Amino acid sequence: MKELQKLASDIVKEIDRKLGVRRDAHLTLSQLIEELGELARVVNSERLRGKIPRKEEFEEEFADVFLQLSALADIFGIDLEKAVLEKIEILKKRHGLK
């Protein structure tokens, strides 16, 4: 997961350099929220538009969310793998899970 996070963050940085974008936490959070909105649109497309979404639409939007989440984590020096594994342990203890 560390390698995937780095790959995702690096591609965002590379695109930013190409486009002359100065990335910061606020921009990245805004883009993450935008991508979550696009994922929500796909999730709700059947109910709201009567259109059954294709798996590829889900994959694309989940990937966009991950790219922006990785970029945001990188800005704050967060290792997503470590953070998620630690949170899983906390949840297991909190809910009496194995």
N, C-alpha and C positions, 0 to 999 in steps of 0.2 A: 504494500500500500504506500510506503514511503516513496518508492520509485514512481508510482502512478501520480501521487500528489506533486512530486517535483516536475514530472513530465507535463502535467496539466498547468501548473503555475508557470513553467518556462514558456509554454506555447502562448499563454496570455501575454507574458512579458514581451515575447518576440513580436506578436501582432501589435502591441502597444508601441514598440519602437518603430515599426514600419509605418504606423499611422500617426506617430508623433504625439501619442497620448501620455499624459503624466498621471499615472495610476496612484491612487491613495485609497485609504479604507472607505471613505465616503462614496467614491465612484464605484468601488468594487461591491460594496453593500447594495448600492442602488441597482447595479447590474444583476446581482444575485436575486434581489426581490423581483426584478423584471423577468428573469428566467423562471423563478417560482410561479409567477403569474402565467407565463406561457405553458408551464407544466399543468397548472390548474385548468387552463383552457382546454388542454387535451383530455385531462381526466373528466372534465364536465361536458365534453363535446357531445356525448350520446344523450345525456339528460337534457341539455339545453339546446342542442342543435339537431338532434336526431341523427347524428353522424357517428358511426362506430369508428373510433380511432384505430389506426394501424399500429402494430407493435413498433415499427420504425419511428413513428412520431413520439411515442413514449421514450424510446431509447435516445433520440436526439435531445429531447428536453431534459431527461435525467442527466445526460452527459453535459449539457450546458450548465445545469445547476452545479454539478461536480466541479467543472472548470472554474466557475466563479467562487465556489466555496474553497477550493484549493488555493486560489489566488489570495483570497481574504485571509486564510489561515497563514499563508506564507508571509503576508504583511506583518502579522503579529507574532511570527516565529513559532507557530503552533504545529506540532506533529500530530496530524489527524489520527493516524494509527494509534499512537500512544494515548491520545485523549479519549478515543472511542473505547479502546480496551479497558482503560481505567474506569470509564463511566459504566461499562458493562458489569464490571466487578462491583461497583457501588450499587447498581440496580439489583444484581443477584442477592447481595446481602440485605438490601432494603426490603425485597419481596420474598426472601426465603427460598431462592432458586439455587440450583446446583450449577 
